[in-house]
Amino acid sequence: MMFSAFCPTHDSTVLMTRRNVVGFDDTDDGPVLRWRCGCGHLGTLDRNGSHAPAAPVLQTIRS
Ligand SMILES: [Zn+2]
């Protein structure tokens, strides 16, 4: 599994693998993939594309 997401820290689109996936959320709009870039930036990916906060956000990652 590979996908790309925009990472604000890199300021570019980064290619990621399943090793970057930290979880899935089921929402009313469908499954949302949660990713963590190699630089530590966290974001999400849904059917509309990738989303990430402009500044790095420390979050508790569910295991
Ligand atoms: Zn990054």
N, CA, C, O and the ligand as a Tripos MOL2 file, in Angstrom:
@<TRIPOS>MOLECULE
protein
  253   251    64     0     0
PROTEIN
NO_CHARGES

@<TRIPOS>ATOM
      1 N           0.8300   -1.1860    0.0000 N.3       1 MET1
      2 CA          0.0000    0.0000    0.0000 C.3       1 MET1
      3 C           0.8680    1.2400    0.0000 C.2       1 MET1
      4 O           1.7340    1.4000    0.8600 O.2       1 MET1
      5 N           0.6370    2.1180   -0.9620 N.am      2 MET2
      6 CA          1.3580    3.3800   -0.9950 C.3       2 MET2
      7 C           0.3720    4.4910   -1.3070 C.2       2 MET2
      8 O          -0.6100    4.2880   -2.0220 O.2       2 MET2
      9 N           0.6440    5.6530   -0.7680 N.am      3 PHE3
     10 CA         -0.2060    6.7970   -1.0440 C.3       3 PHE3
     11 C           0.6390    8.0520   -0.8510 C.2       3 PHE3
     12 O           1.7370    7.9960   -0.2970 O.2       3 PHE3
     13 N           0.1320    9.1450   -1.3000 N.am      4 SER4
     14 CA          0.8480   10.3970   -1.1110 C.3       4 SER4
     15 C          -0.0490   11.3750   -0.3630 C.2       4 SER4
     16 O          -1.2680   11.3740   -0.5340 O.2       4 SER4
     17 N           0.5570   12.1870    0.4470 N.am      5 ALA5
     18 CA         -0.1790   13.1850    1.2080 C.3       5 ALA5
     19 C           0.6740   14.4410    1.3070 C.2       5 ALA5
     20 O           1.9030   14.3830    1.3050 O.2       5 ALA5
     21 N          -0.0020   15.5660    1.3940 N.am      6 PHE6
     22 CA          0.7260   16.8230    1.5130 C.3       6 PHE6
     23 C           1.1630   17.0340    2.9590 C.2       6 PHE6
     24 O           0.3370   17.0480    3.8720 O.2       6 PHE6
     25 N           2.4490   17.1960    3.1550 N.am      7 CYS7
     26 CA          2.9890   17.4300    4.4920 C.3       7 CYS7
     27 C           3.4070   18.8920    4.6100 C.2       7 CYS7
     28 O           4.3020   19.3280    3.8870 O.2       7 CYS7
     29 N           2.7850   19.6590    5.5000 N.am      8 PRO8
     30 CA          3.1440   21.0700    5.6590 C.3       8 PRO8
     31 C           4.5850   21.2780    6.1150 C.2       8 PRO8
     32 O           5.2090   22.2840    5.7770 O.2       8 PRO8
     33 N           5.1090   20.3300    6.8800 N.am      9 THR9
     34 CA          6.4930   20.4790    7.3300 C.3       9 THR9
     35 C           7.4530   20.3610    6.1530 C.2       9 THR9
     36 O           8.4020   21.1360    6.0310 O.2       9 THR9
     37 N           7.1970   19.3790    5.2860 N.am     10 HIS10
     38 CA          8.0030   19.2460    4.0770 C.3      10 HIS10
     39 C           7.6280   20.3070    3.0370 C.2      10 HIS10
     40 O           8.4070   20.6100    2.1340 O.2      10 HIS10
     41 N           6.4260   20.8630    3.1800 N.am     11 ASP11
     42 CA          5.8840   21.8010    2.1990 C.3      11 ASP11
     43 C           5.8430   21.1620    0.8170 C.2      11 ASP11
     44 O           6.0780   21.8180   -0.1980 O.2      11 ASP11
     45 N           5.5390   19.8740    0.8010 N.am     12 SER12
     46 CA          5.4230   19.1740   -0.4740 C.3      12 SER12
     47 C           4.6460   17.8830   -0.2450 C.2      12 SER12
     48 O           4.3620   17.4900    0.8870 O.2      12 SER12
     49 N           4.3180   17.2460   -1.3480 N.am     13 THR13
     50 CA          3.6440   15.9600   -1.2540 C.3      13 THR13
     51 C           4.6800   14.8760   -0.9700 C.2      13 THR13
     52 O           5.7230   14.8050   -1.6200 O.2      13 THR13
     53 N           4.3740   14.0480   -0.0010 N.am     14 VAL14
     54 CA          5.3050   13.0110    0.4250 C.3      14 VAL14
     55 C           4.6920   11.6490    0.1320 C.2      14 VAL14
     56 O           3.5150   11.4140    0.4080 O.2      14 VAL14
     57 N           5.4890   10.7650   -0.4230 N.am     15 LEU15
     58 CA          5.0340    9.4120   -0.6860 C.3      15 LEU15
     59 C           5.1530    8.5960    0.5930 C.2      15 LEU15
     60 O           6.2000    8.5780    1.2400 O.2      15 LEU15
     61 N           4.0880    7.9350    0.9400 N.am     16 MET16
     62 CA          4.0600    7.1760    2.1930 C.3      16 MET16
     63 C           3.6620    5.7380    1.9200 C.2      16 MET16
     64 O           3.0670    5.4140    0.8930 O.2      16 MET16
     65 N           4.0080    4.8990    2.8620 N.am     17 THR17
     66 CA          3.6430    3.4920    2.7760 C.3      17 THR17
     67 C           2.7880    3.1480    3.9870 C.2      17 THR17
     68 O           2.4830    4.0110    4.8090 O.2      17 THR17
     69 N           2.4110    1.9070    4.0870 N.am     18 ARG18
     70 CA          1.5650    1.5270    5.2220 C.3      18 ARG18
     71 C           2.2790    1.7200    6.5580 C.2      18 ARG18
     72 O           1.6380    1.7730    7.6080 O.2      18 ARG18
     73 N           3.6030    1.8250    6.5140 N.am     19 ARG19
     74 CA          4.3380    2.0820    7.7620 C.3      19 ARG19
     75 C           4.0320    3.4680    8.2980 C.2      19 ARG19
     76 O           4.2380    3.7340    9.4820 O.2      19 ARG19
     77 N           3.5450    4.3500    7.4450 N.am     20 ASN20
     78 CA          3.1850    5.6880    7.8870 C.3      20 ASN20
     79 C           1.7580    5.7610    8.4140 C.2      20 ASN20
     80 O           1.3410    6.7830    8.9610 O.2      20 ASN20
     81 N           1.0190    4.6820    8.2480 N.am     21 VAL21
     82 CA         -0.3790    4.6940    8.6780 C.3      21 VAL21
     83 C          -0.4480    4.4140   10.1760 C.2      21 VAL21
     84 O           0.0810    3.4100   10.6540 O.2      21 VAL21
     85 N          -1.0940    5.2980   10.9000 N.am     22 VAL22
     86 CA         -1.1920    5.1280   12.3400 C.3      22 VAL22
     87 C          -2.6010    4.7490   12.7760 C.2      22 VAL22
     88 O          -2.8320    4.4740   13.9530 O.2      22 VAL22
     89 N          -3.5460    4.7320   11.8360 N.am     23 GLY23
     90 CA         -4.8760    4.3080   12.2350 C.3      23 GLY23
     91 C          -5.9340    4.6620   11.2170 C.2      23 GLY23
     92 O          -5.6940    5.3880   10.2510 O.2      23 GLY23
     93 N          -7.1060    4.1270   11.4660 N.am     24 PHE24
     94 CA         -8.2620    4.4300   10.6340 C.3      24 PHE24
     95 C          -9.4000    4.9110   11.5240 C.2      24 PHE24
     96 O          -9.5730    4.4380   12.6470 O.2      24 PHE24
     97 N         -10.1620    5.8480   11.0080 N.am     25 ASP25
     98 CA        -11.3880    6.2510   11.6850 C.3      25 ASP25
     99 C         -12.5510    6.0110   10.7360 C.2      25 ASP25
    100 O         -12.4550    6.3020    9.5430 O.2      25 ASP25
    101 N         -13.6250    5.4950   11.2480 N.am     26 ASP26
    102 CA        -14.8430    5.3800   10.4570 C.3      26 ASP26
    103 C         -15.7090    6.5890   10.7570 C.2      26 ASP26
    104 O         -16.1120    6.8100   11.8990 O.2      26 ASP26
    105 N         -15.9920    7.3630    9.7290 N.am     27 THR27
    106 CA        -16.8120    8.5500    9.9230 C.3      27 THR27
    107 C         -18.0590    8.4450    9.0460 C.2      27 THR27
    108 O         -18.2020    7.5180    8.2470 O.2      27 THR27
    109 N         -18.9420    9.4010    9.2110 N.am     28 ASP28
    110 CA        -20.1560    9.4150    8.3970 C.3      28 ASP28
    111 C         -19.8350    9.5870    6.9180 C.2      28 ASP28
    112 O         -20.6300    9.2190    6.0530 O.2      28 ASP28
    113 N         -18.6660   10.1480    6.6400 N.am     29 ASP29
    114 CA        -18.2660   10.3600    5.2530 C.3      29 ASP29
    115 C         -17.4150    9.2220    4.7140 C.2      29 ASP29
    116 O         -16.9120    9.2870    3.5920 O.2      29 ASP29
    117 N         -17.2560    8.1760    5.5250 N.am     30 GLY30
    118 CA        -16.4620    7.0480    5.0680 C.3      30 GLY30
    119 C         -15.1840    6.9120    5.8780 C.2      30 GLY30
    120 O         -14.9470    7.6830    6.8090 O.2      30 GLY30
    121 N         -14.3750    5.9460    5.5290 N.am     31 PRO31
    122 CA        -13.1480    5.7060    6.2840 C.3      31 PRO31
    123 C         -12.1430    6.8350    6.0970 C.2      31 PRO31
    124 O         -11.9770    7.3680    5.0000 O.2      31 PRO31
    125 N         -11.4870    7.1810    7.1770 N.am     32 VAL32
    126 CA        -10.4510    8.2060    7.1450 C.3      32 VAL32
    127 C          -9.1530    7.5770    7.6420 C.2      32 VAL32
    128 O          -9.0920    7.0080    8.7320 O.2      32 VAL32
    129 N          -8.1470    7.6920    6.8330 N.am     33 LEU33
    130 CA         -6.8500    7.1320    7.1850 C.3      33 LEU33
    131 C          -6.0420    8.1960    7.9170 C.2      33 LEU33
    132 O          -5.9920    9.3560    7.5060 O.2      33 LEU33
    133 N          -5.4120    7.7760    9.0100 N.am     34 ARG34
    134 CA         -4.5700    8.7060    9.7650 C.3      34 ARG34
    135 C          -3.1100    8.3560    9.4900 C.2      34 ARG34
    136 O          -2.6980    7.2080    9.6510 O.2      34 ARG34
    137 N          -2.3440    9.3390    9.0810 N.am     35 TRP35
    138 CA         -0.9490    9.0630    8.7290 C.3      35 TRP35
    139 C           0.0010    9.9190    9.5510 C.2      35 TRP35
    140 O          -0.3730   10.9540   10.1040 O.2      35 TRP35
    141 N           1.2310    9.4560    9.6090 N.am     36 ARG36
    142 CA          2.2970   10.2230   10.2510 C.3      36 ARG36
    143 C           3.4810   10.2290    9.3050 C.2      36 ARG36
    144 O           4.0200    9.1790    8.9570 O.2      36 ARG36
    145 N           3.8680   11.3940    8.9040 N.am     37 CYS37
    146 CA          5.0060   11.5460    8.0060 C.3      37 CYS37
    147 C           6.2900   11.1370    8.7230 C.2      37 CYS37
    148 O           6.3370   11.0740    9.9520 O.2      37 CYS37
    149 N           7.3270   10.8600    7.9400 N.am     38 GLY38
    150 CA          8.6140   10.5250    8.5300 C.3      38 GLY38
    151 C           9.1650   11.6340    9.4080 C.2      38 GLY38
    152 O           9.9910   11.3750   10.2840 O.2      38 GLY38
    153 N           8.7210   12.8660    9.1900 N.am     39 CYS39
    154 CA          9.1690   14.0000    9.9960 C.3      39 CYS39
    155 C           8.3440   14.1340   11.2650 C.2      39 CYS39
    156 O           8.6550   14.9560   12.1270 O.2      39 CYS39
    157 N           7.2890   13.3270   11.3850 N.am     40 GLY40
    158 CA          6.4750   13.3700   12.5880 C.3      40 GLY40
    159 C           5.1690   14.1080   12.4300 C.2      40 GLY40
    160 O           4.3370   14.0990   13.3380 O.2      40 GLY40
    161 N           4.9750   14.7450   11.2960 N.am     41 HIS41
    162 CA          3.7340   15.4820   11.0830 C.3      41 HIS41
    163 C           2.5740   14.5110   10.9210 C.2      41 HIS41
    164 O           2.6740   13.5020   10.2230 O.2      41 HIS41
    165 N           1.4650   14.8440   11.5870 N.am     42 LEU42
    166 CA          0.2860   13.9950   11.5350 C.3      42 LEU42
    167 C          -0.7750   14.6160   10.6490 C.2      42 LEU42
    168 O          -0.9440   15.8350   10.6180 O.2      42 LEU42
    169 N          -1.4820   13.7690    9.9360 N.am     43 GLY43
    170 CA         -2.5640   14.2520    9.1000 C.3      43 GLY43
    171 C          -3.5390   13.1300    8.8100 C.2      43 GLY43
    172 O          -3.4130   12.0150    9.3150 O.2      43 GLY43
    173 N          -4.5060   13.4560    7.9890 N.am     44 THR44
    174 CA         -5.5070   12.4610    7.6320 C.3      44 THR44
    175 C          -5.6800   12.4200    6.1230 C.2      44 THR44
    176 O          -5.3220   13.3550    5.4070 O.2      44 THR44
    177 N          -6.2310   11.3270    5.6700 N.am     45 LEU45
    178 CA         -6.4970   11.1530    4.2460 C.3      45 LEU45
    179 C          -7.8830   10.5610    4.1070 C.2      45 LEU45
    180 O          -8.1630    9.4890    4.6450 O.2      45 LEU45
    181 N          -8.7480   11.2520    3.3920 N.am     46 ASP46
    182 CA        -10.0770   10.7060    3.1410 C.3      46 ASP46
    183 C         -10.3400   10.7380    1.6480 C.2      46 ASP46
    184 O          -9.4360   11.0030    0.8550 O.2      46 ASP46
    185 N         -11.5630   10.4700    1.2710 N.am     47 ARG47
    186 CA        -11.8520   10.3760   -0.1640 C.3      47 ARG47
    187 C         -11.6860   11.7040   -0.8810 C.2      47 ARG47
    188 O         -11.6230   11.7470   -2.1100 O.2      47 ARG47
    189 N         -11.6150   12.7770   -0.1260 N.am     48 ASN48
    190 CA        -11.4330   14.0880   -0.7340 C.3      48 ASN48
    191 C          -9.9630   14.4850   -0.8250 C.2      48 ASN48
    192 O          -9.6350   15.5290   -1.3900 O.2      48 ASN48
    193 N          -9.0810   13.6590   -0.2730 N.am     49 GLY49
    194 CA         -7.6700   14.0000   -0.3240 C.3      49 GLY49
    195 C          -7.0610   14.0350    1.0630 C.2      49 GLY49
    196 O          -7.6620   13.5790    2.0360 O.2      49 GLY49
    197 N          -5.8650   14.5800    1.1370 N.am     50 SER50
    198 CA         -5.1630   14.5990    2.4140 C.3      50 SER50
    199 C          -5.3860   15.9270    3.1200 C.2      50 SER50
    200 O          -5.5810   16.9630    2.4840 O.2      50 SER50
    201 N          -5.3520   15.8770    4.4280 N.am     51 HIS51
    202 CA         -5.5100   17.0670    5.2430 C.3      51 HIS51
    203 C          -4.4920   17.0020    6.3780 C.2      51 HIS51
    204 O          -4.2850   15.9540    6.9880 O.2      51 HIS51
    205 N          -3.8720   18.1230    6.6410 N.am     52 ALA52
    206 CA         -2.9440   18.1730    7.7560 C.3      52 ALA52
    207 C          -2.9600   19.5790    8.3190 C.2      52 ALA52
    208 O          -3.0210   20.5460    7.5590 O.2      52 ALA52
    209 N          -2.9060   19.7130    9.6250 N.am     53 PRO53
    210 CA         -2.8200   21.0470   10.2170 C.3      53 PRO53
    211 C          -1.5110   21.7030    9.8170 C.2      53 PRO53
    212 O          -0.5010   21.0240    9.6300 O.2      53 PRO53
    213 N          -1.5270   23.0200    9.6860 N.am     54 ALA54
    214 CA         -0.3570   23.7360    9.2020 C.3      54 ALA54
    215 C           0.8290   23.5820   10.1420 C.2      54 ALA54
    216 O           1.9800   23.5390    9.7070 O.2      54 ALA54
    217 N           0.5390   23.4990   11.4260 N.am     55 ALA55
    218 CA          1.6110   23.3460   12.4050 C.3      55 ALA55
    219 C           1.5610   21.9330   12.9710 C.2      55 ALA55
    220 O           0.4840   21.3580   13.1250 O.2      55 ALA55
    221 N           2.7050   21.3850   13.2750 N.am     56 PRO56
    222 CA          2.7180   20.0460   13.8610 C.3      56 PRO56
    223 C           1.8840   20.0000   15.1270 C.2      56 PRO56
    224 O           1.9510   20.9030   15.9610 O.2      56 PRO56
    225 N           1.1200   18.9700   15.2620 N.am     57 VAL57
    226 CA          0.2420   18.8130   16.4130 C.3      57 VAL57
    227 C           0.5820   17.5070   17.1000 C.2      57 VAL57
    228 O           0.6050   16.4430   16.4820 O.2      57 VAL57
    229 N           0.8410   17.6100   18.3730 N.am     58 LEU58
    230 CA          1.0950   16.3870   19.1310 C.3      58 LEU58
    231 C          -0.2380   15.7680   19.5020 C.2      58 LEU58
    232 O          -1.1080   16.4090   20.0930 O.2      58 LEU58
    233 N          -0.3670   14.5300   19.1450 N.am     59 GLN59
    234 CA         -1.6220   13.8470   19.4150 C.3      59 GLN59
    235 C          -1.3270   12.5050   20.0430 C.2      59 GLN59
    236 O          -0.2620   11.9210   19.8430 O.2      59 GLN59
    237 N          -2.2730   12.0380   20.7910 N.am     60 THR60
    238 CA         -2.1770   10.6770   21.2940 C.3      60 THR60
    239 C          -2.5510    9.7360   20.1690 C.2      60 THR60
    240 O          -3.6340    9.8390   19.5930 O.2      60 THR60
    241 N          -1.6680    8.8390   19.8650 N.am     61 ILE61
    242 CA         -1.9140    7.9080   18.7770 C.3      61 ILE61
    243 C          -2.4910    6.6200   19.3580 C.2      61 ILE61
    244 O          -1.8970    5.9720   20.2190 O.2      61 ILE61
    245 N          -3.6460    6.2850   18.8610 N.am     62 ARG62
    246 CA         -4.2780    5.0560   19.3220 C.3      62 ARG62
    247 C          -3.5450    3.8540   18.7560 C.2      62 ARG62
    248 O          -3.1490    3.8490   17.5900 O.2      62 ARG62
    249 N          -3.3730    2.8730   19.5530 N.am     63 SER63
    250 CA         -2.6980    1.6730   19.0710 C.3      63 SER63
    251 C          -3.7190    0.6180   18.6980 C.2      63 SER63
    252 O          -3.3480   -0.4740   18.2670 O.2      63 SER63
    253 ZN          6.8990   15.4910    6.5710 Zn       64 ZN64
@<TRIPOS>BOND
     1     1     2 1
     2     2     3 1
     3     3     4 2
     4     3     5 am
     5     5     6 1
     6     6     7 1
     7     7     8 2
     8     7     9 am
     9     9    10 1
    10    10    11 1
    11    11    12 2
    12    11    13 am
    13    13    14 1
    14    14    15 1
    15    15    16 2
    16    15    17 am
    17    17    18 1
    18    18    19 1
    19    19    20 2
    20    19    21 am
    21    21    22 1
    22    22    23 1
    23    23    24 2
    24    23    25 am
    25    25    26 1
    26    26    27 1
    27    27    28 2
    28    27    29 am
    29    29    30 1
    30    30    31 1
    31    31    32 2
    32    31    33 am
    33    33    34 1
    34    34    35 1
    35    35    36 2
    36    35    37 am
    37    37    38 1
    38    38    39 1
    39    39    40 2
    40    39    41 am
    41    41    42 1
    42    42    43 1
    43    43    44 2
    44    43    45 am
    45    45    46 1
    46    46    47 1
    47    47    48 2
    48    47    49 am
    49    49    50 1
    50    50    51 1
    51    51    52 2
    52    51    53 am
    53    53    54 1
    54    54    55 1
    55    55    56 2
    56    55    57 am
    57    57    58 1
    58    58    59 1
    59    59    60 2
    60    59    61 am
    61    61    62 1
    62    62    63 1
    63    63    64 2
    64    63    65 am
    65    65    66 1
    66    66    67 1
    67    67    68 2
    68    67    69 am
    69    69    70 1
    70    70    71 1
    71    71    72 2
    72    71    73 am
    73    73    74 1
    74    74    75 1
    75    75    76 2
    76    75    77 am
    77    77    78 1
    78    78    79 1
    79    79    80 2
    80    79    81 am
    81    81    82 1
    82    82    83 1
    83    83    84 2
    84    83    85 am
    85    85    86 1
    86    86    87 1
    87    87    88 2
    88    87    89 am
    89    89    90 1
    90    90    91 1
    91    91    92 2
    92    91    93 am
    93    93    94 1
    94    94    95 1
    95    95    96 2
    96    95    97 am
    97    97    98 1
    98    98    99 1
    99    99   100 2
   100    99   101 am
   101   101   102 1
   102   102   103 1
   103   103   104 2
   104   103   105 am
   105   105   106 1
   106   106   107 1
   107   107   108 2
   108   107   109 am
   109   109   110 1
   110   110   111 1
   111   111   112 2
   112   111   113 am
   113   113   114 1
   114   114   115 1
   115   115   116 2
   116   115   117 am
   117   117   118 1
   118   118   119 1
   119   119   120 2
   120   119   121 am
   121   121   122 1
   122   122   123 1
   123   123   124 2
   124   123   125 am
   125   125   126 1
   126   126   127 1
   127   127   128 2
   128   127   129 am
   129   129   130 1
   130   130   131 1
   131   131   132 2
   132   131   133 am
   133   133   134 1
   134   134   135 1
   135   135   136 2
   136   135   137 am
   137   137   138 1
   138   138   139 1
   139   139   140 2
   140   139   141 am
   141   141   142 1
   142   142   143 1
   143   143   144 2
   144   143   145 am
   145   145   146 1
   146   146   147 1
   147   147   148 2
   148   147   149 am
   149   149   150 1
   150   150   151 1
   151   151   152 2
   152   151   153 am
   153   153   154 1
   154   154   155 1
   155   155   156 2
   156   155   157 am
   157   157   158 1
   158   158   159 1
   159   159   160 2
   160   159   161 am
   161   161   162 1
   162   162   163 1
   163   163   164 2
   164   163   165 am
   165   165   166 1
   166   166   167 1
   167   167   168 2
   168   167   169 am
   169   169   170 1
   170   170   171 1
   171   171   172 2
   172   171   173 am
   173   173   174 1
   174   174   175 1
   175   175   176 2
   176   175   177 am
   177   177   178 1
   178   178   179 1
   179   179   180 2
   180   179   181 am
   181   181   182 1
   182   182   183 1
   183   183   184 2
   184   183   185 am
   185   185   186 1
   186   186   187 1
   187   187   188 2
   188   187   189 am
   189   189   190 1
   190   190   191 1
   191   191   192 2
   192   191   193 am
   193   193   194 1
   194   194   195 1
   195   195   196 2
   196   195   197 am
   197   197   198 1
   198   198   199 1
   199   199   200 2
   200   199   201 am
   201   201   202 1
   202   202   203 1
   203   203   204 2
   204   203   205 am
   205   205   206 1
   206   206   207 1
   207   207   208 2
   208   207   209 am
   209   209   210 1
   210   210   211 1
   211   211   212 2
   212   211   213 am
   213   213   214 1
   214   214   215 1
   215   215   216 2
   216   215   217 am
   217   217   218 1
   218   218   219 1
   219   219   220 2
   220   219   221 am
   221   221   222 1
   222   222   223 1
   223   223   224 2
   224   223   225 am
   225   225   226 1
   226   226   227 1
   227   227   228 2
   228   227   229 am
   229   229   230 1
   230   230   231 1
   231   231   232 2
   232   231   233 am
   233   233   234 1
   234   234   235 1
   235   235   236 2
   236   235   237 am
   237   237   238 1
   238   238   239 1
   239   239   240 2
   240   239   241 am
   241   241   242 1
   242   242   243 1
   243   243   244 2
   244   243   245 am
   245   245   246 1
   246   246   247 1
   247   247   248 2
   248   247   249 am
   249   249   250 1
   250   250   251 1
   251   251   252 2
@<TRIPOS>SUBSTRUCTURE
     1 MET1         2 RESIDUE 1 A MET
     2 MET2         6 RESIDUE 1 A MET
     3 PHE3        10 RESIDUE 1 A PHE
     4 SER4        14 RESIDUE 1 A SER
     5 ALA5        18 RESIDUE 1 A ALA
     6 PHE6        22 RESIDUE 1 A PHE
     7 CYS7        26 RESIDUE 1 A CYS
     8 PRO8        30 RESIDUE 1 A PRO
     9 THR9        34 RESIDUE 1 A THR
    10 HIS10       38 RESIDUE 1 A HIS
    11 ASP11       42 RESIDUE 1 A ASP
    12 SER12       46 RESIDUE 1 A SER
    13 THR13       50 RESIDUE 1 A THR
    14 VAL14       54 RESIDUE 1 A VAL
    15 LEU15       58 RESIDUE 1 A LEU
    16 MET16       62 RESIDUE 1 A MET
    17 THR17       66 RESIDUE 1 A THR
    18 ARG18       70 RESIDUE 1 A ARG
    19 ARG19       74 RESIDUE 1 A ARG
    20 ASN20       78 RESIDUE 1 A ASN
    21 VAL21       82 RESIDUE 1 A VAL
    22 VAL22       86 RESIDUE 1 A VAL
    23 GLY23       90 RESIDUE 1 A GLY
    24 PHE24       94 RESIDUE 1 A PHE
    25 ASP25       98 RESIDUE 1 A ASP
    26 ASP26      102 RESIDUE 1 A ASP
    27 THR27      106 RESIDUE 1 A THR
    28 ASP28      110 RESIDUE 1 A ASP
    29 ASP29      114 RESIDUE 1 A ASP
    30 GLY30      118 RESIDUE 1 A GLY
    31 PRO31      122 RESIDUE 1 A PRO
    32 VAL32      126 RESIDUE 1 A VAL
    33 LEU33      130 RESIDUE 1 A LEU
    34 ARG34      134 RESIDUE 1 A ARG
    35 TRP35      138 RESIDUE 1 A TRP
    36 ARG36      142 RESIDUE 1 A ARG
    37 CYS37      146 RESIDUE 1 A CYS
    38 GLY38      150 RESIDUE 1 A GLY
    39 CYS39      154 RESIDUE 1 A CYS
    40 GLY40      158 RESIDUE 1 A GLY
    41 HIS41      162 RESIDUE 1 A HIS
    42 LEU42      166 RESIDUE 1 A LEU
    43 GLY43      170 RESIDUE 1 A GLY
    44 THR44      174 RESIDUE 1 A THR
    45 LEU45      178 RESIDUE 1 A LEU
    46 ASP46      182 RESIDUE 1 A ASP
    47 ARG47      186 RESIDUE 1 A ARG
    48 ASN48      190 RESIDUE 1 A ASN
    49 GLY49      194 RESIDUE 1 A GLY
    50 SER50      198 RESIDUE 1 A SER
    51 HIS51      202 RESIDUE 1 A HIS
    52 ALA52      206 RESIDUE 1 A ALA
    53 PRO53      210 RESIDUE 1 A PRO
    54 ALA54      214 RESIDUE 1 A ALA
    55 ALA55      218 RESIDUE 1 A ALA
    56 PRO56      222 RESIDUE 1 A PRO
    57 VAL57      226 RESIDUE 1 A VAL
    58 LEU58      230 RESIDUE 1 A LEU
    59 GLN59      234 RESIDUE 1 A GLN
    60 THR60      238 RESIDUE 1 A THR
    61 ILE61      242 RESIDUE 1 A ILE
    62 ARG62      246 RESIDUE 1 A ARG
    63 SER63      250 RESIDUE 1 A SER
    64 ZN64       253 GROUP 0 **** ****
